[in-house]
C-alpha cells in the first residue's frame, strides 16, 4: 500500500507541475491566463485540413491540381542535357510528363538559357510541348527575368511543376525564387539532373528543405489525371506505362 500511495502521489505531482508550467507559459506570452500563446495557436491552425481552410482549388494543396498548375521546362538544351547524369531517363521522363500535361489541358512553358550559345530545347521535348514560345534568359533563375515572371503570372496558377538541367543551378534557383513569390513548387526529380550526382542530390535536398515538393514524373502525371474512369486516363495510359 505504501508503494502504491507513493506512486499515485508522484503521478499527481507530475501532473500538477505540468499544469503549472503550461499556465506560466501562457501568462508569460499573453499577459493573461486562459489563452494560448500566438505561436501555439498558429501551429494548431496550420494543422487544420486544407478542405476546411479553403474550399477553392486555387488554394495550396499537397496534391497537384490540373486546373491550378503549369509545367516549366528549364533549360532542357542538348549542349547541357547530354552531359548530365542519367540524361536519357531525364529526357524521356520530361517528354512523357509534358505529353500527359497537355492531354490534361495544363499549360507548359519552354525556358532556355542563352540559346544563342547553348542552342534550343531538345527537339523531341520541343515537339512534345507543341507550338509554345521559347522564353530565353541569361539569369540562372527564370524568375529574375521579368518577361518570364510576367508570363508565368499571367497563367493564373499557384502550382508549378518544374524540371530541367542543371538541377543545382537553374532549376534550384528558379524553384527558390518561385517559392519566394508564393508559388507551390513540385520539382520532378527524375526529369532534373546535374553533371555531378552530388550537385543534383544536394539541390533536391535544398529545395525540399526550402518548402518545395520533390516528386517523380509518373507521380505528377497521375495527379494531373486524377481518376481512372475517364477518357483522359485511357488516352494517357500508354504514356504512363512508359514512365
N, C-alpha and C positions, 0 to 999 in steps of 0.2 A: 504493500500500500504506500509505503514511504517513497518508493522508487516511482510509482505512478503519479503521486502528488507532485513530486519534484519535476517530472516530465511535463505535466499539464501546466505547472507554473512557468516553466521555461518557454513553452509554446506561447502562453499568454503574454509573456514579456516581449517576445519577438514581435508578435502582432501589434502590441501597444507601441513598441519602438518604431515599427514601420509606419503606423498611422501618424505618430508624432512627427516623423521625418517628412512624410508627404505633406502634412499640414504646414510645416516650417517652410518647405519649398514653395508651396502655393502662396503663402503670405509674402515671402521674400521676392517673388516675381511679380505679384499683382498688388501687393499692399493690403490685401484683404483676404479673409478666409472664404472658402466655398467656391472658388473659381480656379480653373486650370491655368497654368502658365501659357502664354501665347504660343510658344514653340510646340508645346504638347498638344494644344488644340489644333494647330496646323497639321501635325503628324496624324492626328485622328481623322481630320478631314481628308487628308491625302489618301487614306485607305478606303475611302468611300468608292464603291464600284462606279466605273465610268458611266454606266447606264443611269445612275442616279444623279451624277454630276451634270450630265448634259444628254439630252435625247437626240441631239443632232449628230450626224456622222461627220460633220465638219470639225467636231471636237477631236482632240487627240485620242488615239486608240492603240492598244497593244497589237492590234491586227491591222494589216494593210487594207484600206477600203478603196475599191476601184474608182469610186466617184470622188475621192478626195486625194488621189495620188498622181504622181508623174514620175517618169523614168528619166534619169540623167546619165548619159553615156559620156564619161570623162576621158578624153584623150586616147581612145582605142585606135591609135595610129600605128601602122606596121613598123615604122622605124624604131618604136619603143616596144611595142607589143611582142615582137619576135624575140626579144631578149629577156623577157620576164619569166619567172618560174611558172611551169605548167601552162604555157601560153596557149596551147591547143585547147585545153579544157576551159581556160578563161574565155577564149573567143567563142567556143561552142555554147557555153552556158549563157553568155551575153546575148548571142543571137537567138537562142531559144526563148529566153525571158522576154526579149523585145517582141518576138512573134506572138507570144501569149498576151503581152500587154496590149498590143494593137488589136487583137481579137476582142479583148475586154473593153476596148474603147479608151484606153489610158494613153495620155499624151507622152510622147518620147522626145527628148531633146538631144541633139548631137553637138557636143562641145569638143573643140580641137585646140591643142596647144601649138602655137607657132606653126601653123600648117604650111607656111612658105618654106620652112626648113624641115619639118617632120612629115610632111605630106598629109593627105586626107585620112579620114576614118577608114578602117579596113573595109574593103569592097563588100565582102559578104555581110558584114554587120550593117553597112550603109544600105544595102539592098533590103535587108530585113526591116530597117527603120522606115523605108518608104520615102516619099518626096518631102522631107523636112529640111529646113535650112541648117547649115552648119554655123555654129557660133564660135568664131576664133577668139583666142585670148593670148595674152603674154604673161599674165599673172598666174601664179601657181593655183590659187583658189579661183574657181569660176565666179564666185560672188564678189571678187574685187574688181570685176568687170561690170560696169553699170548697165550695159546693154543686156548682158546675161541675167543680171539680177532683176531687171525690169521684165524680161521675157518670162522668167520663172514666176514672178509675182503675178503677171497677167493671167497665168493659168488658173489662179484662184484656188489652189490646193494647199493643204498644210502638211502632206506627207510626201517625202522624196525618196525614191529608190535609186541609190547611187552605186555605180560600178565603174571600173576603169583602171588605168595604169598611170604612173606608178602609184601603188597604194599608199606609200608613206609620204608622198609629196602632194600631188594634185588632188587625189581622192581624199586624203586625210584633211588637207587644208580646206577643201570645198565643203566637206562634212562639218568641220568645226565651225566654219562661218555660217553654214545653214542652221546649225543648232543655235548660234548666237542670234540669228534672225527670227527664231521662234518656230522653225520647221521641225517636224518629227522625221528623223532620218533612219532609213534602213539600208545598211551597207551590205552588198551582196559579195560574200567572201570568196565564193568560187568563180566569180566573174571579175575579180580585182586581184592584182598581184604586183610584185616588185622584182627587180633583178636579183636582189638578195632575199632569201627566205626570212632572215631575222627582221629586215626592214618591214616586210609585209606583216609578220606576226606582231611586232611591236605596234604598228599602225592600227591594226584591228583591235588590239587591247586598248590603245589610247582612245580611239573613238568610242569604244564601248564604255570606258570609264567616264567619258565626257557626256554620255547620255544617248548615244546612237544605239540602234539595234543591229547586231550583226546577224545576218541570215544567209540562206542559200538561194540559188536561183529557183530551184524547184519549190521550196517553201514559199517564196514570194509569189510564184506563179499560181500555186493552189489557193493562196489568199485572194488573189485577183479573181479567180474563177468562182470561189465561194461555195459552190454546191455541185452535186453530181447529176441532177435531174434536168439539165439544161442543154440546149443546143451548143452553147459556148463550151461546155465541158466536152461534148462529143467532138467538136472541131479541134479543141486543144489537146485531146487525149494522145494523138500520135506524137505531138511535140513533147508532152510530159514524159512519155516513155523514153525519150532520148536524153533527158536531163539527169 
